[in-house]
Amino acid sequence: MDEEPTTYVFDATDQVLGRLSSHVAKILLSGQRSGTLDRVIILNAESAIVSGTKRAVMATYRKKYELNHARKGPFFPRMPDKIIKRTVRGMLPYQKNSTGRAASRNLRVLIGCPSHLSGDSLPEGHEMGDLSGVTRPLPGRFMKLGKISENLGAPMDRIRGEY
């Protein structure tokens, strides 16, 4: 490993959840396979969007959440940061080999934006991720991930920001 690992920072504001997740999964896997061990940080998780009507989106997430026993599991997350992390994990070979598990450990998802990652200057070794291939115009019908979490019963004191 002659290269230094790079930490890519993505802002999830108004990004479609599936497109962003597949892009991040691809970066994590390529970094793991090439040996550079690239990391990814996703900011503003509560502002990511899920396309579809409100009724259809809420029915899908409610069904996932209520699929099994609340205390015995398997568990489905309610918080927006955990939902994004679970979505990216589903796009990695998490259960098949150690490459997918190690790649998922290099992902960090945050609600809101910490002060050291906001603005134009990022810490050394960090760079803004390229979302040019992922960004599309907003769909006609969509729901923000923060609103979905609120409807699933997530603790609202942890979900900051406007959505």
C-alpha positions as MATLAB code, in Angstrom:
seq = 'MDEEPTTYVFDATDQVLGRLSSHVAKILLSGQRSGTLDRVIILNAESAIVSGTKRAVMATYRKKYELNHARKGPFFPRMPDKIIKRTVRGMLPYQKNSTGRAASRNLRVLIGCPSHLSGDSLPEGHEMGDLSGVTRPLPGRFMKLGKISENLGAPMDRIRGEY';
ca = [
       0.000    0.000    0.000;
       1.903    2.995   -1.274;
      -1.052    5.377   -1.453;
      -2.521    7.232    1.478;
      -6.199    6.496    2.127;
      -8.562    9.254    1.020;
     -11.699   10.188    2.895;
     -14.498   11.231    0.561;
     -17.156   13.537    1.997;
     -20.637   13.467    0.434;
     -23.567   15.753    1.214;
     -26.826   13.784    1.060;
     -29.019   16.892    0.813;
     -31.593   16.338   -1.961;
     -29.842   13.188   -3.203;
     -31.883   10.088   -4.032;
     -31.052    7.428   -1.442;
     -30.535    4.502   -3.822;
     -28.330    6.398   -6.264;
     -26.149    7.814   -3.508;
     -25.879    4.442   -1.766;
     -24.811    2.558   -4.880;
     -22.196    5.218   -5.691;
     -20.787    5.041   -2.148;
     -20.780    1.223   -2.173;
     -18.798    1.237   -5.402;
     -16.194    3.608   -3.916;
     -15.877    1.539   -0.740;
     -15.473   -1.739   -2.626;
     -12.942   -0.368   -5.105;
     -10.902    1.102   -2.239;
     -10.990   -2.195   -0.384;
      -9.997   -4.254   -3.412;
      -7.209   -1.920   -4.529;
      -5.773   -1.777   -1.028;
      -6.082    1.989   -0.565;
      -8.772    1.568    2.132;
     -10.658    4.705    1.092;
     -13.235    5.961    3.586;
     -16.555    7.708    3.027;
     -18.428   10.186    5.222;
     -22.036   11.070    4.354;
     -23.369   14.304    5.860;
     -26.965   15.512    6.359;
     -28.487   12.046    6.342;
     -31.912   13.407    7.301;
     -32.065   15.410    4.053;
     -31.671   12.472    1.653;
     -34.797   11.682   -0.341;
     -36.690    8.530   -1.243;
     -38.691    8.801   -4.457;
     -42.322    7.752   -4.544;
     -45.622    8.833   -3.131;
     -45.870    9.421    0.593;
     -48.264    6.517    1.025;
     -46.097    4.027   -0.906;
     -42.836    5.056    0.763;
     -44.310    4.942    4.257;
     -45.977    1.580    3.599;
     -42.642    0.120    2.464;
     -40.660    1.390    5.442;
     -43.410    0.563    7.942;
     -43.545   -2.995    6.561;
     -39.762   -3.379    6.923;
     -39.848   -2.010   10.453;
     -42.751   -4.197   11.618;
     -41.578   -7.343    9.842;
     -40.330   -9.042   12.997;
     -40.540   -8.813   16.749;
     -39.423   -5.463   18.152;
     -37.255   -6.977   20.881;
     -36.149  -10.255   19.338;
     -35.194   -8.973   15.879;
     -34.020   -8.948   13.181;
     -34.036   -5.210   13.553;
     -34.619   -2.471   10.995;
     -33.258    0.978   11.872;
     -35.421    4.041   12.475;
     -32.767    6.770   12.479;
     -31.836    8.312    9.088;
     -28.103    7.731    9.534;
     -28.655    4.052   10.323;
     -31.076    3.664    7.384;
     -28.446    4.974    4.954;
     -25.773    2.767    6.496;
     -28.047   -0.265    6.181;
     -28.865    0.635    2.559;
     -25.181    0.850    1.624;
     -24.469   -2.389    3.500;
     -27.153   -4.100    1.417;
     -25.208   -3.158   -1.720;
     -21.975   -4.706   -0.433;
     -21.122   -8.422   -0.239;
     -21.476   -8.117    3.534;
     -22.279  -11.736    4.331;
     -20.359  -13.417    1.529;
     -16.787  -12.338    2.240;
     -14.615  -10.187    4.439;
     -14.126   -7.569    1.711;
     -17.713   -6.360    2.064;
     -17.575   -6.354    5.855;
     -14.333   -4.383    5.888;
     -15.704   -1.960    3.310;
     -18.804   -1.288    5.412;
     -16.574   -0.429    8.391;
     -15.068    2.419    6.346;
     -18.440    4.195    6.073;
     -19.569    6.921    8.458;
     -22.999    8.553    8.190;
     -23.843   11.673   10.171;
     -27.032   13.544   10.941;
     -26.370   17.207   10.248;
     -22.952   18.609    9.410;
     -20.151   18.972   11.971;
     -18.261   22.265   11.978;
     -14.910   20.803   10.857;
     -16.499   19.334    7.696;
     -18.610   22.356    6.751;
     -17.403   25.086    4.455;
     -14.814   24.972    1.714;
     -11.793   23.887    3.751;
     -11.708   20.211    4.681;
      -9.111   18.559    6.926;
      -6.031   17.039    5.342;
      -6.742   13.751    3.571;
     -10.416   14.641    3.004;
     -11.975   15.667   -0.290;
     -15.484   16.304   -1.494;
     -16.932   13.342   -3.354;
     -17.993   13.725   -6.978;
     -21.777   13.475   -7.303;
     -21.982   14.498  -10.964;
     -23.068   11.021  -12.114;
     -25.549   10.653   -9.266;
     -27.292   14.013   -9.150;
     -30.618   14.200  -10.979;
     -33.454   16.717  -10.821;
     -35.779   16.133   -7.891;
     -38.506   13.609   -8.708;
     -42.112   14.760   -8.770;
     -43.003   12.850   -5.621;
     -40.554   12.133   -2.861;
     -40.121   12.023    0.905;
     -37.186   13.159    3.009;
     -35.519   10.512    5.149;
     -35.962   12.638    8.273;
     -39.726   12.610    7.792;
     -39.708    8.835    7.301;
     -37.739    8.416   10.533;
     -40.159   10.676   12.355;
     -43.088    8.554   11.188;
     -41.294    5.355   12.253;
     -40.996    6.747   15.775;
     -37.344    7.765   15.896;
     -36.357   10.030   18.800;
     -36.822   13.533   17.410;
     -34.262   15.147   19.682;
     -31.519   13.383   17.686;
     -32.835   14.372   14.266;
     -31.648   17.902   13.669;
     -31.994   20.079   10.648;
     -34.868   21.140    8.486;
     -36.601   18.581    6.297;
];
